[in-house]
């Protein structure tokens, strides 16, 4: 069987995995990044904005490589940058991004760092040596091949590699996952017009190519149309939440679909989610055209390439991020990243959203929460790290996941260079190297 080897193997090229690969390569490691899609960026390419680079006090807590991504996007007219939120207790900023430019910028950043990329490639199984992960087996157009590695980073989102390696996990919150969402984009909608009807939270900034400030993001709901929503059985909950992001005039990315009862760790579950997501999308667009004035001439121009998953596996780690850590703003000595987003729980039964402010200052994500129990030689990035259900609901957002990714990339590079287990990485060297890469650790 064809094979190759590297220092650090990153599986999954979403926000966390892409940043992890760049960080590891910049720290001197030979890095291979494998992604099942034909592009990098994951959920950052769906039209979702990035949440949140600043804590409620307005302090920028996520810097380094994740912020370099935003700077490059701004230079290419792919983002208006970090925009202040009126509801600062949910994080002081929101960062809209242009999906297609995210793909291009992350590719270039990886190539500049010397990352070896394998797109359109799926992971079959980890390569095990006893209880240690030593690489993985993949398949693509060229057939099957294996990649040996000193350290593996599982950035698949669902923790597929760690689960196959025998690491311990629970599914969702007592077996129930938050709903998934299919993002979609409409043309012919002006957010300034929408703001006259849905004004729960308005976020202002400069759209791409414009000198004058306008409404870029809107948090709204269907409250004024609840009777019609109920009559047409559009949503199971009243005052259904809807989020609009508009980086360019007349184009709006919408977060509103709610796909219940989905297990993203199964092909059957993902297939059902894609079908249901598109059914909901068309029904919602039709409803808005008929009933909400700013959408009367709206045209559906694009749906996200895949359904966005909020929750699946939660792994047991050497440490656990707890809701107490989040509410107290605890930053431990082994923190590799900071977070500041709100507790944001989408009810698995579709009964709405619980939003609750965390501490006004950031909390720290402990390195041990990214070291899964049950196998060695592997680190977990993204939303699968060890966290209780309430803490998970804040740490799962993309900006925080990118910051975690930078921490894991550096940790993996150190472990590979020293020939030690990820568990044995010296925390002082890890944190010092992160700070040299521009990361902020409090």
C-alpha positions as a Python dict, from the first residue, in 0.01 Angstrom:
ca = {
    (1, 'X'): (0, 0, 0),
    (2, 'X'): (122, 347, -87),
    (3, 'X'): (233, 544, 217),
    (4, 'X'): (404, 857, 344),
    (5, 'X'): (504, 996, 681),
    (6, 'X'): (509, 1328, 862),
    (7, 'X'): (556, 1484, 1203),
    (8, 'X'): (198, 1607, 1247),
    (9, 'X'): (-109, 1472, 1070),
    (10, 'X'): (-419, 1694, 1087),
    (11, 'X'): (-744, 1525, 985),
    (12, 'X'): (-1015, 1778, 899),
    (13, 'X'): (-957, 2116, 735),
    (14, 'X'): (-1229, 2321, 902),
    (15, 'X'): (-1154, 2633, 1109),
    (16, 'X'): (-978, 2440, 1386),
    (17, 'X'): (-787, 2196, 1165),
    (18, 'X'): (-666, 2454, 913),
    (19, 'X'): (-529, 2681, 1186),
    (20, 'X'): (-374, 2381, 1365),
    (21, 'X'): (-190, 2279, 1049),
    (22, 'X'): (-58, 2631, 989),
    (23, 'X'): (53, 2667, 1352),
    (24, 'X'): (231, 2330, 1354),
    (25, 'X'): (412, 2406, 1028),
    (26, 'X'): (519, 2750, 1151),
    (27, 'X'): (651, 2581, 1465),
    (28, 'X'): (883, 2374, 1245),
    (29, 'X'): (686, 2051, 1193),
    (30, 'X'): (640, 1859, 869),
    (31, 'X'): (259, 1872, 842),
    (32, 'X'): (4, 1682, 635),
    (33, 'X'): (-353, 1816, 631),
    (34, 'X'): (-630, 1590, 499),
    (35, 'X'): (-978, 1721, 413),
    (36, 'X'): (-1276, 1534, 268),
    (37, 'X'): (-1408, 1839, 79),
    (38, 'X'): (-1241, 2017, -211),
    (39, 'X'): (-1175, 2327, 1),
    (40, 'X'): (-1068, 2434, 349),
    (41, 'X'): (-1269, 2634, 601),
    (42, 'X'): (-1557, 2409, 702),
    (43, 'X'): (-1838, 2605, 864),
    (44, 'X'): (-1655, 2933, 798),
    (45, 'X'): (-1752, 2883, 431),
    (46, 'X'): (-2127, 2855, 493),
    (47, 'X'): (-2209, 3224, 549),
    (48, 'X'): (-2185, 3211, 928),
    (49, 'X'): (-1999, 3499, 1095),
    (50, 'X'): (-1713, 3425, 1335),
    (51, 'X'): (-1795, 3453, 1706),
    (52, 'X'): (-1627, 3603, 1908),
    (53, 'X'): (-1278, 3757, 1909),
    (54, 'X'): (-1348, 3990, 2207),
    (55, 'X'): (-1480, 3946, 2558),
    (56, 'X'): (-1765, 4153, 2700),
    (57, 'X'): (-1515, 4413, 2827),
    (58, 'X'): (-1407, 4476, 2468),
    (59, 'X'): (-1065, 4313, 2509),
    (60, 'X'): (-947, 4116, 2207),
    (61, 'X'): (-877, 3768, 2341),
    (62, 'X'): (-831, 3577, 2014),
    (63, 'X'): (-529, 3696, 1823),
    (64, 'X'): (-244, 3517, 1647),
    (65, 'X'): (-321, 3311, 1337),
    (66, 'X'): (-703, 3332, 1369),
    (67, 'X'): (-679, 3711, 1363),
    (68, 'X'): (-429, 3700, 1077),
    (69, 'X'): (-700, 3524, 876),
    (70, 'X'): (-936, 3818, 935),
    (71, 'X'): (-667, 4073, 848),
    (72, 'X'): (-599, 3897, 518),
    (73, 'X'): (-970, 3878, 443),
    (74, 'X'): (-1007, 4250, 509),
    (75, 'X'): (-717, 4323, 273),
    (76, 'X'): (-895, 4120, 1),
    (77, 'X'): (-1235, 4280, 72),
    (78, 'X'): (-1354, 3955, 223),
    (79, 'X'): (-1458, 4088, 565),
    (80, 'X'): (-1561, 4417, 727),
    (81, 'X'): (-1358, 4309, 1031),
    (82, 'X'): (-1465, 4284, 1394),
    (83, 'X'): (-1796, 4465, 1446),
    (84, 'X'): (-1918, 4580, 1787),
    (85, 'X'): (-2235, 4418, 1919),
    (86, 'X'): (-2494, 4612, 2122),
    (87, 'X'): (-2536, 4301, 2338),
    (88, 'X'): (-2178, 4291, 2453),
    (89, 'X'): (-2251, 4045, 2733),
    (90, 'X'): (-2270, 3779, 2460),
    (91, 'X'): (-1921, 3875, 2337),
    (92, 'X'): (-1829, 4222, 2223),
    (93, 'X'): (-1791, 4153, 1851),
    (94, 'X'): (-1906, 3955, 1553),
    (95, 'X'): (-1687, 3905, 1244),
    (96, 'X'): (-1866, 3848, 912),
    (97, 'X'): (-1664, 3681, 635),
    (98, 'X'): (-1708, 3615, 263),
    (99, 'X'): (-1724, 3233, 228),
    (100, 'X'): (-1540, 3194, -101),
    (101, 'X'): (-1251, 3411, 10),
    (102, 'X'): (-1216, 3211, 333),
    (103, 'X'): (-1146, 2905, 121),
    (104, 'X'): (-878, 3081, -84),
    (105, 'X'): (-704, 3255, 207),
    (106, 'X'): (-676, 2939, 417),
    (107, 'X'): (-536, 2747, 121),
    (108, 'X'): (-270, 3014, 64),
    (109, 'X'): (-182, 3033, 434),
    (110, 'X'): (-134, 2655, 445),
    (111, 'X'): (79, 2653, 131),
    (112, 'X'): (293, 2942, 254),
    (113, 'X'): (359, 2752, 578),
    (114, 'X'): (463, 2440, 386),
    (115, 'X'): (163, 2225, 477),
    (116, 'X'): (113, 1926, 247),
    (117, 'X'): (-252, 1920, 144),
    (118, 'X'): (-474, 1626, 49),
    (119, 'X'): (-823, 1744, -50),
    (120, 'X'): (-1108, 1518, -164),
    (121, 'X'): (-966, 1257, 73),
    (122, 'X'): (-1155, 1059, 340),
    (123, 'X'): (-1017, 896, 652),
    (124, 'X'): (-1095, 526, 687),
    (125, 'X'): (-926, 429, 1015),
    (126, 'X'): (-649, 530, 1251),
    (127, 'X'): (-327, 329, 1246),
    (128, 'X'): (-279, 188, 1594),
    (129, 'X'): (29, 60, 1775),
    (130, 'X'): (-113, -78, 2096),
    (131, 'X'): (-311, 213, 2241),
    (132, 'X'): (-115, 476, 2048),
    (133, 'X'): (-231, 641, 1726),
    (134, 'X'): (53, 637, 1472),
    (135, 'X'): (-122, 777, 1167),
    (136, 'X'): (-429, 696, 960),
    (137, 'X'): (-553, 512, 653),
    (138, 'X'): (-718, 720, 379),
    (139, 'X'): (-891, 679, 45),
    (140, 'X'): (-921, 915, -251),
    (141, 'X'): (-920, 903, -633),
    (142, 'X'): (-579, 738, -625),
    (143, 'X'): (-697, 454, -402),
    (144, 'X'): (-602, 372, -46),
    (145, 'X'): (-290, 503, 121),
    (146, 'X'): (-159, 554, 471),
    (147, 'X'): (9, 843, 647),
    (148, 'X'): (233, 769, 942),
    (149, 'X'): (268, 1047, 1196),
    (150, 'X'): (431, 1120, 1528),
    (151, 'X'): (120, 1309, 1640),
    (152, 'X'): (-235, 1311, 1501),
    (153, 'X'): (-482, 1597, 1547),
    (154, 'X'): (-846, 1497, 1507),
    (155, 'X'): (-1021, 1806, 1373),
    (156, 'X'): (-1312, 1621, 1211),
    (157, 'X'): (-1567, 1799, 1432),
    (158, 'X'): (-1733, 1473, 1531),
    (159, 'X'): (-1412, 1320, 1666),
    (160, 'X'): (-1433, 1034, 1414),
    (161, 'X'): (-1066, 936, 1442),
    (162, 'X'): (-1055, 950, 1822),
    (163, 'X'): (-1373, 741, 1844),
    (164, 'X'): (-1227, 478, 1609),
    (165, 'X'): (-910, 476, 1821),
    (166, 'X'): (-1113, 377, 2126),
    (167, 'X'): (-1130, 709, 2307),
    (168, 'X'): (-1414, 749, 2556),
    (169, 'X'): (-1704, 981, 2472),
    (170, 'X'): (-2071, 1060, 2532),
    (171, 'X'): (-2318, 1161, 2263),
    (172, 'X'): (-2476, 1504, 2295),
    (173, 'X'): (-2648, 1606, 2617),
    (174, 'X'): (-2783, 1281, 2761),
    (175, 'X'): (-2792, 1136, 2412),
    (176, 'X'): (-2969, 1432, 2248),
    (177, 'X'): (-2793, 1669, 2009),
    (178, 'X'): (-2865, 2032, 1940),
    (179, 'X'): (-3039, 2086, 1604),
    (180, 'X'): (-2835, 2120, 1286),
    (181, 'X'): (-2874, 2410, 1040),
    (182, 'X'): (-2843, 2454, 665),
    (183, 'X'): (-2729, 2808, 583),
    (184, 'X'): (-2847, 2974, 262),
    (185, 'X'): (-2793, 3298, 70),
    (186, 'X'): (-3055, 3530, -81),
    (187, 'X'): (-3014, 3806, -338),
    (188, 'X'): (-3234, 4112, -355),
    (189, 'X'): (-3257, 4176, 19),
    (190, 'X'): (-3133, 4496, 185),
    (191, 'X'): (-3058, 4455, 556),
    (192, 'X'): (-3138, 4822, 622),
    (193, 'X'): (-3489, 4744, 502),
    (194, 'X'): (-3506, 4421, 706),
    (195, 'X'): (-3407, 4619, 1017),
    (196, 'X'): (-3739, 4806, 1002),
    (197, 'X'): (-3918, 4476, 1069),
    (198, 'X'): (-3670, 4266, 1269),
    (199, 'X'): (-3462, 4475, 1507),
    (200, 'X'): (-3391, 4257, 1810),
    (201, 'X'): (-3019, 4329, 1765),
    (202, 'X'): (-2866, 4539, 1487),
    (203, 'X'): (-2491, 4537, 1418),
    (204, 'X'): (-2344, 4810, 1200),
    (205, 'X'): (-2033, 4817, 985),
    (206, 'X'): (-1904, 4884, 635),
    (207, 'X'): (-2018, 4639, 373),
    (208, 'X'): (-1757, 4541, 115),
    (209, 'X'): (-1686, 4834, -121),
    (210, 'X'): (-1893, 5085, 77),
    (211, 'X'): (-1780, 5395, 270),
    (212, 'X'): (-2103, 5446, 460),
    (213, 'X'): (-2200, 5234, 760),
    (214, 'X'): (-2510, 5018, 729),
    (215, 'X'): (-2668, 4717, 898),
    (216, 'X'): (-2441, 4416, 845),
    (217, 'X'): (-2589, 4169, 1094),
    (218, 'X'): (-2935, 4128, 1243),
    (219, 'X'): (-3060, 3905, 1521),
    (220, 'X'): (-3435, 3886, 1470),
    (221, 'X'): (-3734, 3660, 1516),
    (222, 'X'): (-4068, 3575, 1358),
    (223, 'X'): (-4269, 3715, 1648),
    (224, 'X'): (-4484, 3955, 1438),
    (225, 'X'): (-4575, 3664, 1212),
    (226, 'X'): (-4625, 3398, 1483),
    (227, 'X'): (-4990, 3343, 1393),
    (228, 'X'): (-4898, 3273, 1031),
    (229, 'X'): (-4602, 3058, 1139),
    (230, 'X'): (-4837, 2847, 1350),
    (231, 'X'): (-5102, 2834, 1079),
    (232, 'X'): (-4852, 2706, 822),
    (233, 'X'): (-4660, 2485, 1072),
    (234, 'X'): (-4338, 2654, 966),
    (235, 'X'): (-4156, 2612, 1301),
    (236, 'X'): (-4233, 2421, 1620),
    (237, 'X'): (-4148, 2722, 1842),
    (238, 'X'): (-4293, 3073, 1872),
    (239, 'X'): (-4074, 3378, 1804),
    (240, 'X'): (-3839, 3158, 1604),
    (241, 'X'): (-3489, 3308, 1587),
    (242, 'X'): (-3336, 3419, 1259),
    (243, 'X'): (-2986, 3563, 1198),
    (244, 'X'): (-2889, 3770, 893),
    (245, 'X'): (-2536, 3849, 777),
    (246, 'X'): (-2469, 4077, 479),
    (247, 'X'): (-2109, 4144, 375),
    (248, 'X'): (-2218, 4280, 34),
    (249, 'X'): (-2515, 4500, -59),
    (250, 'X'): (-2830, 4302, -145),
    (251, 'X'): (-2675, 3964, -50),
    (252, 'X'): (-2787, 3807, 279),
    (253, 'X'): (-2669, 3484, 444),
    (254, 'X'): (-2940, 3341, 668),
    (255, 'X'): (-2923, 3116, 973),
    (256, 'X'): (-3278, 3000, 1043),
    (257, 'X'): (-3337, 2632, 957),
    (258, 'X'): (-3357, 2393, 1250),
    (259, 'X'): (-3307, 2022, 1177),
    (260, 'X'): (-3401, 1806, 1473),
    (261, 'X'): (-3299, 1460, 1586),
    (262, 'X'): (-2984, 1434, 1374),
    (263, 'X'): (-2686, 1208, 1445),
    (264, 'X'): (-2402, 1348, 1237),
    (265, 'X'): (-2183, 1047, 1314),
    (266, 'X'): (-2389, 835, 1074),
    (267, 'X'): (-2426, 866, 698),
    (268, 'X'): (-2799, 804, 735),
    (269, 'X'): (-2827, 1092, 981),
    (270, 'X'): (-2635, 1331, 758),
    (271, 'X'): (-2838, 1229, 452),
    (272, 'X'): (-3164, 1297, 636),
    (273, 'X'): (-3028, 1631, 755),
    (274, 'X'): (-2938, 1746, 403),
    (275, 'X'): (-3283, 1648, 271),
    (276, 'X'): (-3471, 1811, 557),
    (277, 'X'): (-3252, 2121, 547),
    (278, 'X'): (-3332, 2188, 183),
    (279, 'X'): (-3701, 2124, 237),
    (280, 'X'): (-3707, 2376, 521),
    (281, 'X'): (-3505, 2628, 322),
    (282, 'X'): (-3752, 2639, 34),
    (283, 'X'): (-4054, 2659, 266),
    (284, 'X'): (-3896, 2943, 467),
    (285, 'X'): (-3799, 3143, 159),
    (286, 'X'): (-4150, 3104, 20),
    (287, 'X'): (-4299, 3216, 353),
    (288, 'X'): (-4080, 3526, 371),
    (289, 'X'): (-4155, 3622, 12),
    (290, 'X'): (-4529, 3606, 78),
    (291, 'X'): (-4544, 3770, 420),
    (292, 'X'): (-4237, 3985, 498),
    (293, 'X'): (-4203, 4296, 276),
    (294, 'X'): (-3820, 4312, 239),
    (295, 'X'): (-3820, 3958, 95),
    (296, 'X'): (-4087, 3997, -173),
    (297, 'X'): (-3825, 4005, -450),
    (298, 'X'): (-3571, 3776, -284),
    (299, 'X'): (-3399, 3511, -494),
    (300, 'X'): (-3236, 3199, -354),
    (301, 'X'): (-2884, 3196, -501),
    (302, 'X'): (-2695, 2943, -290),
    (303, 'X'): (-2719, 2693, -8),
    (304, 'X'): (-2418, 2592, 201),
    (305, 'X'): (-2217, 2298, 68),
    (306, 'X'): (-2317, 2093, 371),
    (307, 'X'): (-2543, 2108, 673),
    (308, 'X'): (-2390, 2271, 979),
    (309, 'X'): (-2370, 2045, 1285),
    (310, 'X'): (-2373, 2196, 1633),
    (311, 'X'): (-2326, 1890, 1849),
    (312, 'X'): (-2233, 1522, 1846),
    (313, 'X'): (-1959, 1346, 2044),
    (314, 'X'): (-1817, 1488, 2367),
    (315, 'X'): (-1490, 1320, 2463),
    (316, 'X'): (-1356, 1251, 2809),
    (317, 'X'): (-1026, 1434, 2851),
    (318, 'X'): (-737, 1467, 3092),
    (319, 'X'): (-915, 1786, 3201),
    (320, 'X'): (-1269, 1914, 3150),
    (321, 'X'): (-1392, 2264, 3074),
    (322, 'X'): (-1684, 2320, 3312),
    (323, 'X'): (-1971, 2565, 3327),
    (324, 'X'): (-1819, 2697, 3651),
    (325, 'X'): (-1495, 2777, 3466),
    (326, 'X'): (-1697, 2961, 3204),
    (327, 'X'): (-1916, 3155, 3446),
    (328, 'X'): (-1623, 3247, 3674),
    (329, 'X'): (-1387, 3345, 3392),
    (330, 'X'): (-1125, 3095, 3508),
    (331, 'X'): (-794, 3091, 3321),
    (332, 'X'): (-581, 2801, 3441),
    (333, 'X'): (-204, 2770, 3406),
    (334, 'X'): (-246, 2514, 3127),
    (335, 'X'): (-480, 2731, 2913),
    (336, 'X'): (-390, 2719, 2543),
    (337, 'X'): (-668, 2953, 2426),
    (338, 'X'): (-934, 3187, 2559),
    (339, 'X'): (-1308, 3201, 2494),
    (340, 'X'): (-1580, 3454, 2569),
    (341, 'X'): (-1898, 3359, 2384),
    (342, 'X'): (-2229, 3318, 2562),
    (343, 'X'): (-2388, 2995, 2674),
    (344, 'X'): (-2594, 2922, 2363),
    (345, 'X'): (-2809, 2609, 2381),
    (346, 'X'): (-3047, 2521, 2097),
    (347, 'X'): (-3311, 2293, 2244),
    (348, 'X'): (-3287, 1940, 2092),
    (349, 'X'): (-3669, 1925, 2076),
    (350, 'X'): (-3692, 2253, 1882),
    (351, 'X'): (-3836, 2463, 2163),
    (352, 'X'): (-3610, 2762, 2110),
    (353, 'X'): (-3272, 2890, 2224),
    (354, 'X'): (-3127, 2956, 2569),
    (355, 'X'): (-2879, 3247, 2569),
    (356, 'X'): (-2700, 3329, 2892),
    (357, 'X'): (-2407, 3563, 2946),
    (358, 'X'): (-2081, 3421, 3078),
    (359, 'X'): (-1825, 3612, 3285),
    (360, 'X'): (-1743, 3960, 3149),
    (361, 'X'): (-1382, 3849, 3109),
    (362, 'X'): (-1261, 3550, 2911),
    (363, 'X'): (-1224, 3195, 3036),
    (364, 'X'): (-936, 2962, 2948),
    (365, 'X'): (-949, 2633, 2758),
    (366, 'X'): (-721, 2384, 2936),
    (367, 'X'): (-479, 2183, 2725),
    (368, 'X'): (-592, 1867, 2903),
    (369, 'X'): (-945, 1909, 2761),
    (370, 'X'): (-793, 1837, 2419),
    (371, 'X'): (-613, 1518, 2528),
    (372, 'X'): (-864, 1232, 2502),
    (373, 'X'): (-869, 936, 2736),
    (374, 'X'): (-828, 591, 2586),
    (375, 'X'): (-550, 651, 2334),
    (376, 'X'): (-214, 821, 2308),
    (377, 'X'): (-54, 1016, 2024),
    (378, 'X'): (-375, 1204, 1941),
    (379, 'X'): (-521, 1546, 2020),
    (380, 'X'): (-880, 1663, 1965),
    (381, 'X'): (-965, 2003, 1824),
    (382, 'X'): (-1288, 2187, 1756),
    (383, 'X'): (-1619, 2121, 1926),
    (384, 'X'): (-1536, 1768, 2046),
    (385, 'X'): (-1306, 1868, 2332),
    (386, 'X'): (-1387, 1765, 2689),
    (387, 'X'): (-1652, 2006, 2820),
    (388, 'X'): (-1977, 1973, 3010),
    (389, 'X'): (-2297, 2053, 2823),
    (390, 'X'): (-2321, 2419, 2924),
    (391, 'X'): (-1952, 2492, 2871),
    (392, 'X'): (-1966, 2314, 2537),
    (393, 'X'): (-2237, 2550, 2415),
    (394, 'X'): (-1996, 2845, 2440),
    (395, 'X'): (-1669, 2683, 2331),
    (396, 'X'): (-1815, 2537, 2008),
    (397, 'X'): (-1805, 2863, 1806),
    (398, 'X'): (-1552, 2908, 1527),
    (399, 'X'): (-1323, 3182, 1658),
    (400, 'X'): (-1269, 2987, 1980),
    (401, 'X'): (-1216, 2663, 1786),
    (402, 'X'): (-952, 2836, 1572),
    (403, 'X'): (-770, 2956, 1883),
    (404, 'X'): (-777, 2601, 2019),
    (405, 'X'): (-646, 2480, 1683),
    (406, 'X'): (-344, 2708, 1708),
    (407, 'X'): (-272, 2570, 2054),
    (408, 'X'): (-293, 2210, 1937),
    (409, 'X'): (-79, 2272, 1630),
    (410, 'X'): (202, 2411, 1846),
    (411, 'X'): (164, 2131, 2103),
    (412, 'X'): (180, 1865, 1831),
    (413, 'X'): (490, 2024, 1677),
    (414, 'X'): (667, 2027, 2014),
    (415, 'X'): (572, 1666, 2086),
    (416, 'X'): (692, 1554, 1742),
    (417, 'X'): (1021, 1741, 1769),
    (418, 'X'): (1096, 1609, 2117),
    (419, 'X'): (974, 1256, 2045),
    (420, 'X'): (733, 1263, 2339),
    (421, 'X'): (363, 1201, 2394),
    (422, 'X'): (128, 1500, 2364),
    (423, 'X'): (58, 1445, 2735),
    (424, 'X'): (423, 1519, 2811),
    (425, 'X'): (450, 1852, 2630),
    (426, 'X'): (604, 2112, 2866),
    (427, 'X'): (337, 2374, 2929),
    (428, 'X'): (586, 2659, 2962),
    (429, 'X'): (734, 2583, 2619),
    (430, 'X'): (386, 2542, 2470),
    (431, 'X'): (258, 2872, 2603),
    (432, 'X'): (579, 3058, 2518),
    (433, 'X'): (569, 2934, 2157),
    (434, 'X'): (202, 3028, 2128),
    (435, 'X'): (278, 3379, 2246),
    (436, 'X'): (562, 3399, 1992),
    (437, 'X'): (299, 3316, 1728),
    (438, 'X'): (88, 3608, 1850),
    (439, 'X'): (-164, 3415, 2060),
    (440, 'X'): (-307, 3581, 2371),
    (441, 'X'): (-336, 3372, 2687),
    (442, 'X'): (-449, 3629, 2941),
}
